[in-house]
Amino acid sequence: MGADAFHVCYGLRWEVDAANEEEVTRLERRQDLRQVAARSHSLDSWWGVTTDQGRYFLLVGKLIGSFGWENEHTGRIEDTELMRLAEETKKKLRTAGFDAEPAWHYQFEPDY
């Protein structure tokens, strides 16, 4: 049995329509091109279902933590570490071919 989770990530976020079986299968197999690029450039990636179950999300960048009953309960990052992580992640994203501007993403992932 799993539990709901809440992910904190600095990077990029996309949504995938749950009806797009081909794209969802690539996510499940970790073969989505964004996941492949993340792995090859030492970036984190995480995907899961959204609350409406009609869409999936994909996060690529630096996963700061996954919080919830079965995950982390607290977290702390000092200013200097935060700035270092952001700059390092921006560089890795650019090198991996991602042009979008990274941001902080706070993603709830329900356990259905």
Jmol script that loads the backbone (N, CA, C; Angstrom):
load data "model"
ATOM      1  N   MET A   1       0.840  -1.177   0.000  1.00  0.00           N
ATOM      2  CA  MET A   1       0.000   0.000   0.000  1.00  0.00           C
ATOM      3  C   MET A   1       0.885   1.241   0.000  1.00  0.00           C
ATOM      4  N   GLY A   2       0.568   2.208  -0.842  1.00  0.00           N
ATOM      5  CA  GLY A   2       1.323   3.437  -0.929  1.00  0.00           C
ATOM      6  C   GLY A   2       0.638   4.552  -0.168  1.00  0.00           C
ATOM      7  N   ALA A   3       1.146   5.736  -0.354  1.00  0.00           N
ATOM      8  CA  ALA A   3       0.568   6.912   0.301  1.00  0.00           C
ATOM      9  C   ALA A   3       0.741   8.119  -0.603  1.00  0.00           C
ATOM     10  N   ASP A   4      -0.084   9.131  -0.372  1.00  0.00           N
ATOM     11  CA  ASP A   4       0.057  10.379  -1.104  1.00  0.00           C
ATOM     12  C   ASP A   4       1.451  10.953  -0.880  1.00  0.00           C
ATOM     13  N   ALA A   5       1.931  11.731  -1.850  1.00  0.00           N
ATOM     14  CA  ALA A   5       3.254  12.346  -1.729  1.00  0.00           C
ATOM     15  C   ALA A   5       3.184  13.784  -2.242  1.00  0.00           C
ATOM     16  N   PHE A   6       4.160  14.561  -1.827  1.00  0.00           N
ATOM     17  CA  PHE A   6       4.282  15.944  -2.243  1.00  0.00           C
ATOM     18  C   PHE A   6       5.744  16.155  -2.629  1.00  0.00           C
ATOM     19  N   HIS A   7       5.993  16.496  -3.889  1.00  0.00           N
ATOM     20  CA  HIS A   7       7.351  16.614  -4.406  1.00  0.00           C
ATOM     21  C   HIS A   7       7.740  18.082  -4.563  1.00  0.00           C
ATOM     22  N   VAL A   8       8.986  18.375  -4.234  1.00  0.00           N
ATOM     23  CA  VAL A   8       9.541  19.715  -4.424  1.00  0.00           C
ATOM     24  C   VAL A   8      10.697  19.567  -5.399  1.00  0.00           C
ATOM     25  N   CYS A   9      10.619  20.311  -6.508  1.00  0.00           N
ATOM     26  CA  CYS A   9      11.616  20.180  -7.566  1.00  0.00           C
ATOM     27  C   CYS A   9      11.954  21.550  -8.131  1.00  0.00           C
ATOM     28  N   TYR A  10      13.236  21.764  -8.384  1.00  0.00           N
ATOM     29  CA  TYR A  10      13.653  22.950  -9.131  1.00  0.00           C
ATOM     30  C   TYR A  10      13.987  22.473 -10.533  1.00  0.00           C
ATOM     31  N   GLY A  11      13.253  22.961 -11.506  1.00  0.00           N
ATOM     32  CA  GLY A  11      13.495  22.533 -12.876  1.00  0.00           C
ATOM     33  C   GLY A  11      12.311  22.829 -13.767  1.00  0.00           C
ATOM     34  N   LEU A  12      11.928  21.826 -14.546  1.00  0.00           N
ATOM     35  CA  LEU A  12      10.867  21.975 -15.539  1.00  0.00           C
ATOM     36  C   LEU A  12       9.747  20.982 -15.264  1.00  0.00           C
ATOM     37  N   ARG A  13       8.550  21.331 -15.708  1.00  0.00           N
ATOM     38  CA  ARG A  13       7.384  20.477 -15.497  1.00  0.00           C
ATOM     39  C   ARG A  13       6.547  20.434 -16.770  1.00  0.00           C
ATOM     40  N   TRP A  14       6.091  19.239 -17.108  1.00  0.00           N
ATOM     41  CA  TRP A  14       5.189  19.043 -18.242  1.00  0.00           C
ATOM     42  C   TRP A  14       4.008  18.204 -17.784  1.00  0.00           C
ATOM     43  N   GLU A  15       2.942  18.273 -18.575  1.00  0.00           N
ATOM     44  CA  GLU A  15       1.790  17.397 -18.363  1.00  0.00           C
ATOM     45  C   GLU A  15       1.584  16.545 -19.595  1.00  0.00           C
ATOM     46  N   VAL A  16       1.128  15.319 -19.350  1.00  0.00           N
ATOM     47  CA  VAL A  16       0.860  14.354 -20.408  1.00  0.00           C
ATOM     48  C   VAL A  16      -0.585  13.895 -20.245  1.00  0.00           C
ATOM     49  N   ASP A  17      -1.334  13.918 -21.327  1.00  0.00           N
ATOM     50  CA  ASP A  17      -2.722  13.463 -21.309  1.00  0.00           C
ATOM     51  C   ASP A  17      -2.750  11.956 -21.043  1.00  0.00           C
ATOM     52  N   ALA A  18      -3.540  11.523 -20.062  1.00  0.00           N
ATOM     53  CA  ALA A  18      -3.621  10.096 -19.711  1.00  0.00           C
ATOM     54  C   ALA A  18      -4.159   9.259 -20.867  1.00  0.00           C
ATOM     55  N   ALA A  19      -4.884   9.880 -21.788  1.00  0.00           N
ATOM     56  CA  ALA A  19      -5.420   9.156 -22.941  1.00  0.00           C
ATOM     57  C   ALA A  19      -4.343   8.856 -23.978  1.00  0.00           C
ATOM     58  N   ASN A  20      -3.201   9.507 -23.886  1.00  0.00           N
ATOM     59  CA  ASN A  20      -2.107   9.286 -24.821  1.00  0.00           C
ATOM     60  C   ASN A  20      -1.297   8.079 -24.339  1.00  0.00           C
ATOM     61  N   GLU A  21      -1.785   6.892 -24.645  1.00  0.00           N
ATOM     62  CA  GLU A  21      -1.197   5.648 -24.137  1.00  0.00           C
ATOM     63  C   GLU A  21       0.268   5.474 -24.526  1.00  0.00           C
ATOM     64  N   GLU A  22       0.623   5.904 -25.712  1.00  0.00           N
ATOM     65  CA  GLU A  22       2.000   5.764 -26.175  1.00  0.00           C
ATOM     66  C   GLU A  22       2.963   6.585 -25.311  1.00  0.00           C
ATOM     67  N   GLU A  23       2.576   7.825 -25.053  1.00  0.00           N
ATOM     68  CA  GLU A  23       3.430   8.688 -24.247  1.00  0.00           C
ATOM     69  C   GLU A  23       3.483   8.222 -22.790  1.00  0.00           C
ATOM     70  N   VAL A  24       2.362   7.773 -22.254  1.00  0.00           N
ATOM     71  CA  VAL A  24       2.327   7.259 -20.882  1.00  0.00           C
ATOM     72  C   VAL A  24       3.205   6.010 -20.765  1.00  0.00           C
ATOM     73  N   THR A  25       3.157   5.146 -21.764  1.00  0.00           N
ATOM     74  CA  THR A  25       3.999   3.937 -21.759  1.00  0.00           C
ATOM     75  C   THR A  25       5.474   4.308 -21.757  1.00  0.00           C
ATOM     76  N   ARG A  26       5.853   5.328 -22.529  1.00  0.00           N
ATOM     77  CA  ARG A  26       7.252   5.779 -22.519  1.00  0.00           C
ATOM     78  C   ARG A  26       7.662   6.270 -21.129  1.00  0.00           C
ATOM     79  N   LEU A  27       6.758   6.997 -20.457  1.00  0.00           N
ATOM     80  CA  LEU A  27       7.051   7.444 -19.091  1.00  0.00           C
ATOM     81  C   LEU A  27       7.239   6.245 -18.160  1.00  0.00           C
ATOM     82  N   GLU A  28       6.332   5.285 -18.263  1.00  0.00           N
ATOM     83  CA  GLU A  28       6.398   4.096 -17.405  1.00  0.00           C
ATOM     84  C   GLU A  28       7.699   3.329 -17.605  1.00  0.00           C
ATOM     85  N   ARG A  29       8.159   3.280 -18.830  1.00  0.00           N
ATOM     86  CA  ARG A  29       9.391   2.542 -19.159  1.00  0.00           C
ATOM     87  C   ARG A  29      10.642   3.402 -19.011  1.00  0.00           C
ATOM     88  N   ARG A  30      10.435   4.657 -18.604  1.00  0.00           N
ATOM     89  CA  ARG A  30      11.533   5.626 -18.459  1.00  0.00           C
ATOM     90  C   ARG A  30      12.261   5.839 -19.784  1.00  0.00           C
ATOM     91  N   GLN A  31      11.493   5.828 -20.874  1.00  0.00           N
ATOM     92  CA  GLN A  31      12.043   5.996 -22.207  1.00  0.00           C
ATOM     93  C   GLN A  31      11.615   7.311 -22.861  1.00  0.00           C
ATOM     94  N   ASP A  32      10.889   8.141 -22.143  1.00  0.00           N
ATOM     95  CA  ASP A  32      10.537   9.452 -22.664  1.00  0.00           C
ATOM     96  C   ASP A  32      11.849  10.210 -22.906  1.00  0.00           C
ATOM     97  N   LEU A  33      11.934  10.912 -24.014  1.00  0.00           N
ATOM     98  CA  LEU A  33      13.185  11.594 -24.360  1.00  0.00           C
ATOM     99  C   LEU A  33      13.639  12.573 -23.283  1.00  0.00           C
ATOM    100  N   ARG A  34      12.692  13.167 -22.569  1.00  0.00           N
ATOM    101  CA  ARG A  34      13.061  14.086 -21.486  1.00  0.00           C
ATOM    102  C   ARG A  34      13.687  13.324 -20.314  1.00  0.00           C
ATOM    103  N   GLN A  35      13.176  12.127 -20.037  1.00  0.00           N
ATOM    104  CA  GLN A  35      13.763  11.288 -18.984  1.00  0.00           C
ATOM    105  C   GLN A  35      15.161  10.815 -19.381  1.00  0.00           C
ATOM    106  N   VAL A  36      15.311  10.447 -20.646  1.00  0.00           N
ATOM    107  CA  VAL A  36      16.613   9.987 -21.150  1.00  0.00           C
ATOM    108  C   VAL A  36      17.637  11.113 -21.051  1.00  0.00           C
ATOM    109  N   ALA A  37      17.243  12.317 -21.483  1.00  0.00           N
ATOM    110  CA  ALA A  37      18.148  13.468 -21.407  1.00  0.00           C
ATOM    111  C   ALA A  37      18.512  13.775 -19.958  1.00  0.00           C
ATOM    112  N   ALA A  38      17.548  13.669 -19.063  1.00  0.00           N
ATOM    113  CA  ALA A  38      17.816  13.922 -17.640  1.00  0.00           C
ATOM    114  C   ALA A  38      18.855  12.945 -17.108  1.00  0.00           C
ATOM    115  N   ARG A  39      18.672  11.676 -17.372  1.00  0.00           N
ATOM    116  CA  ARG A  39      19.629  10.666 -16.893  1.00  0.00           C
ATOM    117  C   ARG A  39      21.025  10.905 -17.436  1.00  0.00           C
ATOM    118  N   SER A  40      21.118  11.233 -18.718  1.00  0.00           N
ATOM    119  CA  SER A  40      22.434  11.380 -19.337  1.00  0.00           C
ATOM    120  C   SER A  40      23.155  12.652 -18.890  1.00  0.00           C
ATOM    121  N   HIS A  41      22.448  13.560 -18.199  1.00  0.00           N
ATOM    122  CA  HIS A  41      23.069  14.799 -17.728  1.00  0.00           C
ATOM    123  C   HIS A  41      22.981  14.938 -16.203  1.00  0.00           C
ATOM    124  N   SER A  42      22.830  13.820 -15.525  1.00  0.00           N
ATOM    125  CA  SER A  42      22.799  13.784 -14.050  1.00  0.00           C
ATOM    126  C   SER A  42      21.721  14.680 -13.451  1.00  0.00           C
ATOM    127  N   LEU A  43      20.559  14.700 -14.103  1.00  0.00           N
ATOM    128  CA  LEU A  43      19.395  15.408 -13.582  1.00  0.00           C
ATOM    129  C   LEU A  43      18.396  14.387 -13.044  1.00  0.00           C
ATOM    130  N   ASP A  44      17.580  14.821 -12.108  1.00  0.00           N
ATOM    131  CA  ASP A  44      16.523  13.958 -11.581  1.00  0.00           C
ATOM    132  C   ASP A  44      15.298  14.073 -12.470  1.00  0.00           C
ATOM    133  N   SER A  45      14.496  13.020 -12.488  1.00  0.00           N
ATOM    134  CA  SER A  45      13.180  13.096 -13.121  1.00  0.00           C
ATOM    135  C   SER A  45      12.202  12.289 -12.284  1.00  0.00           C
ATOM    136  N   TRP A  46      10.952  12.756 -12.279  1.00  0.00           N
ATOM    137  CA  TRP A  46       9.906  12.087 -11.520  1.00  0.00           C
ATOM    138  C   TRP A  46       8.607  12.294 -12.259  1.00  0.00           C
ATOM    139  N   TRP A  47       7.797  11.241 -12.341  1.00  0.00           N
ATOM    140  CA  TRP A  47       6.510  11.385 -12.995  1.00  0.00           C
ATOM    141  C   TRP A  47       5.451  10.707 -12.133  1.00  0.00           C
ATOM    142  N   GLY A  48       4.215  11.126 -12.339  1.00  0.00           N
ATOM    143  CA  GLY A  48       3.106  10.541 -11.601  1.00  0.00           C
ATOM    144  C   GLY A  48       1.793  11.109 -12.096  1.00  0.00           C
ATOM    145  N   VAL A  49       0.723  10.670 -11.483  1.00  0.00           N
ATOM    146  CA  VAL A  49      -0.622  11.085 -11.881  1.00  0.00           C
ATOM    147  C   VAL A  49      -1.023  12.351 -11.127  1.00  0.00           C
ATOM    148  N   THR A  50      -1.845  13.181 -11.764  1.00  0.00           N
ATOM    149  CA  THR A  50      -2.366  14.376 -11.106  1.00  0.00           C
ATOM    150  C   THR A  50      -3.665  14.023 -10.383  1.00  0.00           C
ATOM    151  N   THR A  51      -4.210  14.966  -9.658  1.00  0.00           N
ATOM    152  CA  THR A  51      -5.404  14.698  -8.855  1.00  0.00           C
ATOM    153  C   THR A  51      -6.637  14.372  -9.686  1.00  0.00           C
ATOM    154  N   ASP A  52      -6.715  14.871 -10.913  1.00  0.00           N
ATOM    155  CA  ASP A  52      -7.900  14.578 -11.726  1.00  0.00           C
ATOM    156  C   ASP A  52      -7.783  13.253 -12.490  1.00  0.00           C
ATOM    157  N   GLN A  53      -6.650  12.601 -12.406  1.00  0.00           N
ATOM    158  CA  GLN A  53      -6.364  11.310 -13.034  1.00  0.00           C
ATOM    159  C   GLN A  53      -6.442  11.349 -14.554  1.00  0.00           C
ATOM    160  N   GLY A  54      -6.694  12.513 -15.132  1.00  0.00           N
ATOM    161  CA  GLY A  54      -6.749  12.650 -16.581  1.00  0.00           C
ATOM    162  C   GLY A  54      -5.425  13.082 -17.175  1.00  0.00           C
ATOM    163  N   ARG A  55      -4.477  13.409 -16.295  1.00  0.00           N
ATOM    164  CA  ARG A  55      -3.178  13.873 -16.744  1.00  0.00           C
ATOM    165  C   ARG A  55      -2.090  13.307 -15.843  1.00  0.00           C
ATOM    166  N   TYR A  56      -0.920  13.191 -16.427  1.00  0.00           N
ATOM    167  CA  TYR A  56       0.275  12.834 -15.669  1.00  0.00           C
ATOM    168  C   TYR A  56       1.194  14.046 -15.686  1.00  0.00           C
ATOM    169  N   PHE A  57       2.091  14.124 -14.718  1.00  0.00           N
ATOM    170  CA  PHE A  57       3.089  15.184 -14.700  1.00  0.00           C
ATOM    171  C   PHE A  57       4.468  14.553 -14.855  1.00  0.00           C
ATOM    172  N   LEU A  58       5.381  15.343 -15.373  1.00  0.00           N
ATOM    173  CA  LEU A  58       6.781  14.949 -15.462  1.00  0.00           C
ATOM    174  C   LEU A  58       7.619  16.122 -14.975  1.00  0.00           C
ATOM    175  N   LEU A  59       8.468  15.859 -13.987  1.00  0.00           N
ATOM    176  CA  LEU A  59       9.393  16.856 -13.459  1.00  0.00           C
ATOM    177  C   LEU A  59      10.806  16.465 -13.863  1.00  0.00           C
ATOM    178  N   VAL A  60      11.591  17.428 -14.311  1.00  0.00           N
ATOM    179  CA  VAL A  60      12.999  17.199 -14.650  1.00  0.00           C
ATOM    180  C   VAL A  60      13.810  18.345 -14.065  1.00  0.00           C
ATOM    181  N   GLY A  61      14.856  18.018 -13.344  1.00  0.00           N
ATOM    182  CA  GLY A  61      15.728  19.025 -12.746  1.00  0.00           C
ATOM    183  C   GLY A  61      16.386  18.467 -11.516  1.00  0.00           C
ATOM    184  N   LYS A  62      16.225  19.144 -10.403  1.00  0.00           N
ATOM    185  CA  LYS A  62      16.765  18.702  -9.119  1.00  0.00           C
ATOM    186  C   LYS A  62      15.594  18.466  -8.176  1.00  0.00           C
ATOM    187  N   LEU A  63      15.345  17.203  -7.853  1.00  0.00           N
ATOM    188  CA  LEU A  63      14.297  16.856  -6.904  1.00  0.00           C
ATOM    189  C   LEU A  63      14.838  17.135  -5.504  1.00  0.00           C
ATOM    190  N   ILE A  64      14.272  18.122  -4.844  1.00  0.00           N
ATOM    191  CA  ILE A  64      14.718  18.530  -3.516  1.00  0.00           C
ATOM    192  C   ILE A  64      14.213  17.545  -2.469  1.00  0.00           C
ATOM    193  N   GLY A  65      13.016  17.025  -2.671  1.00  0.00           N
ATOM    194  CA  GLY A  65      12.489  16.048  -1.728  1.00  0.00           C
ATOM    195  C   GLY A  65      11.103  15.586  -2.103  1.00  0.00           C
ATOM    196  N   SER A  66      10.773  14.400  -1.643  1.00  0.00           N
ATOM    197  CA  SER A  66       9.426  13.845  -1.744  1.00  0.00           C
ATOM    198  C   SER A  66       8.927  13.709  -0.313  1.00  0.00           C
ATOM    199  N   PHE A  67       7.843  14.371  -0.012  1.00  0.00           N
ATOM    200  CA  PHE A  67       7.351  14.447   1.350  1.00  0.00           C
ATOM    201  C   PHE A  67       6.012  13.729   1.470  1.00  0.00           C
ATOM    202  N   GLY A  68       5.762  13.171   2.620  1.00  0.00           N
ATOM    203  CA  GLY A  68       4.502  12.503   2.879  1.00  0.00           C
ATOM    204  C   GLY A  68       4.667  11.421   3.925  1.00  0.00           C
ATOM    205  N   TRP A  69       3.591  10.715   4.159  1.00  0.00           N
ATOM    206  CA  TRP A  69       3.570   9.692   5.195  1.00  0.00           C
ATOM    207  C   TRP A  69       4.680   8.662   5.040  1.00  0.00           C
ATOM    208  N   GLU A  70       4.931   8.223   3.813  1.00  0.00           N
ATOM    209  CA  GLU A  70       5.946   7.194   3.567  1.00  0.00           C
ATOM    210  C   GLU A  70       7.247   7.780   3.013  1.00  0.00           C
ATOM    211  N   ASN A  71       7.378   9.082   3.013  1.00  0.00           N
ATOM    212  CA  ASN A  71       8.564   9.742   2.472  1.00  0.00           C
ATOM    213  C   ASN A  71       9.172  10.644   3.538  1.00  0.00           C
ATOM    214  N   GLU A  72       9.840  11.680   3.105  1.00  0.00           N
ATOM    215  CA  GLU A  72      10.434  12.625   4.035  1.00  0.00           C
ATOM    216  C   GLU A  72       9.337  13.414   4.752  1.00  0.00           C
ATOM    217  N   HIS A  73       9.652  13.863   5.957  1.00  0.00           N
ATOM    218  CA  HIS A  73       8.676  14.626   6.726  1.00  0.00           C
ATOM    219  C   HIS A  73       9.051  16.092   6.856  1.00  0.00           C
ATOM    220  N   THR A  74      10.338  16.389   6.804  1.00  0.00           N
ATOM    221  CA  THR A  74      10.801  17.777   6.892  1.00  0.00           C
ATOM    222  C   THR A  74      11.990  17.952   5.963  1.00  0.00           C
ATOM    223  N   GLY A  75      12.303  19.194   5.672  1.00  0.00           N
ATOM    224  CA  GLY A  75      13.474  19.493   4.852  1.00  0.00           C
ATOM    225  C   GLY A  75      13.972  20.890   5.157  1.00  0.00           C
ATOM    226  N   ARG A  76      15.233  21.101   4.868  1.00  0.00           N
ATOM    227  CA  ARG A  76      15.839  22.410   5.114  1.00  0.00           C
ATOM    228  C   ARG A  76      16.983  22.615   4.133  1.00  0.00           C
ATOM    229  N   ILE A  77      17.028  23.796   3.522  1.00  0.00           N
ATOM    230  CA  ILE A  77      18.127  24.153   2.631  1.00  0.00           C
ATOM    231  C   ILE A  77      18.531  25.582   2.966  1.00  0.00           C
ATOM    232  N   GLU A  78      19.804  25.782   3.204  1.00  0.00           N
ATOM    233  CA  GLU A  78      20.307  27.123   3.486  1.00  0.00           C
ATOM    234  C   GLU A  78      20.463  27.903   2.179  1.00  0.00           C
ATOM    235  N   ASP A  79      20.485  29.221   2.298  1.00  0.00           N
ATOM    236  CA  ASP A  79      20.533  30.102   1.128  1.00  0.00           C
ATOM    237  C   ASP A  79      21.666  29.761   0.164  1.00  0.00           C
ATOM    238  N   THR A  80      22.868  29.556   0.683  1.00  0.00           N
ATOM    239  CA  THR A  80      24.011  29.303  -0.194  1.00  0.00           C
ATOM    240  C   THR A  80      23.838  27.996  -0.960  1.00  0.00           C
ATOM    241  N   GLU A  81      23.308  26.981  -0.311  1.00  0.00           N
ATOM    242  CA  GLU A  81      23.061  25.693  -0.975  1.00  0.00           C
ATOM    243  C   GLU A  81      21.953  25.834  -2.006  1.00  0.00           C
ATOM    244  N   LEU A  82      20.938  26.594  -1.681  1.00  0.00           N
ATOM    245  CA  LEU A  82      19.828  26.831  -2.596  1.00  0.00           C
ATOM    246  C   LEU A  82      20.307  27.495  -3.879  1.00  0.00           C
ATOM    247  N   MET A  83      21.139  28.505  -3.743  1.00  0.00           N
ATOM    248  CA  MET A  83      21.672  29.213  -4.905  1.00  0.00           C
ATOM    249  C   MET A  83      22.575  28.295  -5.732  1.00  0.00           C
ATOM    250  N   ARG A  84      23.391  27.503  -5.072  1.00  0.00           N
ATOM    251  CA  ARG A  84      24.282  26.581  -5.771  1.00  0.00           C
ATOM    252  C   ARG A  84      23.476  25.547  -6.556  1.00  0.00           C
ATOM    253  N   LEU A  85      22.454  24.971  -5.918  1.00  0.00           N
ATOM    254  CA  LEU A  85      21.613  23.975  -6.597  1.00  0.00           C
ATOM    255  C   LEU A  85      20.918  24.572  -7.815  1.00  0.00           C
ATOM    256  N   ALA A  86      20.406  25.783  -7.673  1.00  0.00           N
ATOM    257  CA  ALA A  86      19.698  26.418  -8.785  1.00  0.00           C
ATOM    258  C   ALA A  86      20.642  26.669  -9.962  1.00  0.00           C
ATOM    259  N   GLU A  87      21.806  27.218  -9.707  1.00  0.00           N
ATOM    260  CA  GLU A  87      22.757  27.504 -10.785  1.00  0.00           C
ATOM    261  C   GLU A  87      23.253  26.220 -11.450  1.00  0.00           C
ATOM    262  N   GLU A  88      23.579  25.233 -10.651  1.00  0.00           N
ATOM    263  CA  GLU A  88      24.050  23.951 -11.186  1.00  0.00           C
ATOM    264  C   GLU A  88      22.969  23.284 -12.032  1.00  0.00           C
ATOM    265  N   THR A  89      21.732  23.337 -11.556  1.00  0.00           N
ATOM    266  CA  THR A  89      20.623  22.714 -12.287  1.00  0.00           C
ATOM    267  C   THR A  89      20.343  23.444 -13.588  1.00  0.00           C
ATOM    268  N   LYS A  90      20.369  24.773 -13.566  1.00  0.00           N
ATOM    269  CA  LYS A  90      20.172  25.559 -14.796  1.00  0.00           C
ATOM    270  C   LYS A  90      21.194  25.159 -15.857  1.00  0.00           C
ATOM    271  N   LYS A  91      22.449  25.046 -15.463  1.00  0.00           N
ATOM    272  CA  LYS A  91      23.512  24.679 -16.412  1.00  0.00           C
ATOM    273  C   LYS A  91      23.266  23.287 -16.983  1.00  0.00           C
ATOM    274  N   LYS A  92      22.930  22.337 -16.131  1.00  0.00           N
ATOM    275  CA  LYS A  92      22.683  20.969 -16.598  1.00  0.00           C
ATOM    276  C   LYS A  92      21.482  20.908 -17.542  1.00  0.00           C
ATOM    277  N   LEU A  93      20.429  21.662 -17.226  1.00  0.00           N
ATOM    278  CA  LEU A  93      19.249  21.679 -18.104  1.00  0.00           C
ATOM    279  C   LEU A  93      19.603  22.234 -19.475  1.00  0.00           C
ATOM    280  N   ARG A  94      20.374  23.315 -19.518  1.00  0.00           N
ATOM    281  CA  ARG A  94      20.782  23.911 -20.803  1.00  0.00           C
ATOM    282  C   ARG A  94      21.641  22.923 -21.591  1.00  0.00           C
ATOM    283  N   THR A  95      22.588  22.286 -20.909  1.00  0.00           N
ATOM    284  CA  THR A  95      23.467  21.311 -21.562  1.00  0.00           C
ATOM    285  C   THR A  95      22.661  20.134 -22.107  1.00  0.00           C
ATOM    286  N   ALA A  96      21.592  19.762 -21.403  1.00  0.00           N
ATOM    287  CA  ALA A  96      20.735  18.651 -21.836  1.00  0.00           C
ATOM    288  C   ALA A  96      19.810  19.048 -22.984  1.00  0.00           C
ATOM    289  N   GLY A  97      19.794  20.334 -23.353  1.00  0.00           N
ATOM    290  CA  GLY A  97      18.989  20.775 -24.484  1.00  0.00           C
ATOM    291  C   GLY A  97      17.641  21.360 -24.116  1.00  0.00           C
ATOM    292  N   PHE A  98      17.386  21.607 -22.836  1.00  0.00           N
ATOM    293  CA  PHE A  98      16.129  22.210 -22.402  1.00  0.00           C
ATOM    294  C   PHE A  98      16.283  23.729 -22.401  1.00  0.00           C
ATOM    295  N   ASP A  99      15.414  24.408 -23.134  1.00  0.00           N
ATOM    296  CA  ASP A  99      15.513  25.860 -23.268  1.00  0.00           C
ATOM    297  C   ASP A  99      14.598  26.628 -22.322  1.00  0.00           C
ATOM    298  N   ALA A 100      13.580  25.976 -21.783  1.00  0.00           N
ATOM    299  CA  ALA A 100      12.620  26.664 -20.916  1.00  0.00           C
ATOM    300  C   ALA A 100      13.297  27.126 -19.624  1.00  0.00           C
ATOM    301  N   GLU A 101      12.752  28.164 -19.047  1.00  0.00           N
ATOM    302  CA  GLU A 101      13.294  28.713 -17.804  1.00  0.00           C
ATOM    303  C   GLU A 101      12.862  27.838 -16.626  1.00  0.00           C
ATOM    304  N   PRO A 102      13.807  27.336 -15.841  1.00  0.00           N
ATOM    305  CA  PRO A 102      13.440  26.507 -14.692  1.00  0.00           C
ATOM    306  C   PRO A 102      12.760  27.329 -13.601  1.00  0.00           C
ATOM    307  N   ALA A 103      11.990  26.635 -12.781  1.00  0.00           N
ATOM    308  CA  ALA A 103      11.266  27.270 -11.682  1.00  0.00           C
ATOM    309  C   ALA A 103      11.107  26.254 -10.556  1.00  0.00           C
ATOM    310  N   TRP A 104      10.594  26.712  -9.430  1.00  0.00           N
ATOM    311  CA  TRP A 104      10.285  25.819  -8.320  1.00  0.00           C
ATOM    312  C   TRP A 104       8.913  25.216  -8.566  1.00  0.00           C
ATOM    313  N   HIS A 105       8.826  23.906  -8.462  1.00  0.00           N
ATOM    314  CA  HIS A 105       7.561  23.195  -8.650  1.00  0.00           C
ATOM    315  C   HIS A 105       7.251  22.414  -7.386  1.00  0.00           C
ATOM    316  N   TYR A 106       6.017  22.542  -6.939  1.00  0.00           N
ATOM    317  CA  TYR A 106       5.519  21.838  -5.761  1.00  0.00           C
ATOM    318  C   TYR A 106       4.361  20.981  -6.248  1.00  0.00           C
ATOM    319  N   GLN A 107       4.567  19.685  -6.301  1.00  0.00           N
ATOM    320  CA  GLN A 107       3.627  18.794  -6.965  1.00  0.00           C
ATOM    321  C   GLN A 107       3.055  17.768  -5.995  1.00  0.00           C
ATOM    322  N   PHE A 108       1.734  17.793  -5.829  1.00  0.00           N
ATOM    323  CA  PHE A 108       1.051  16.776  -5.047  1.00  0.00           C
ATOM    324  C   PHE A 108       0.812  15.567  -5.946  1.00  0.00           C
ATOM    325  N   GLU A 109       1.076  14.392  -5.419  1.00  0.00           N
ATOM    326  CA  GLU A 109       0.846  13.152  -6.169  1.00  0.00           C
ATOM    327  C   GLU A 109      -0.053  12.240  -5.319  1.00  0.00           C
ATOM    328  N   PRO A 110      -1.322  12.113  -5.708  1.00  0.00           N
ATOM    329  CA  PRO A 110      -2.233  11.260  -4.940  1.00  0.00           C
ATOM    330  C   PRO A 110      -1.905   9.779  -5.176  1.00  0.00           C
ATOM    331  N   ASP A 111      -2.213   8.960  -4.197  1.00  0.00           N
ATOM    332  CA  ASP A 111      -2.052   7.515  -4.327  1.00  0.00           C
ATOM    333  C   ASP A 111      -3.420   6.902  -4.549  1.00  0.00           C
ATOM    334  N   TYR A 112      -3.715   6.587  -5.796  1.00  0.00           N
ATOM    335  CA  TYR A 112      -5.021   5.993  -6.119  1.00  0.00           C
ATOM    336  C   TYR A 112      -4.917   4.497  -6.146  1.00  0.00           C
TER     337      TYR A 112
END
end "model"
wireframe off; spacefill off
backbone 0.3
color backbone group
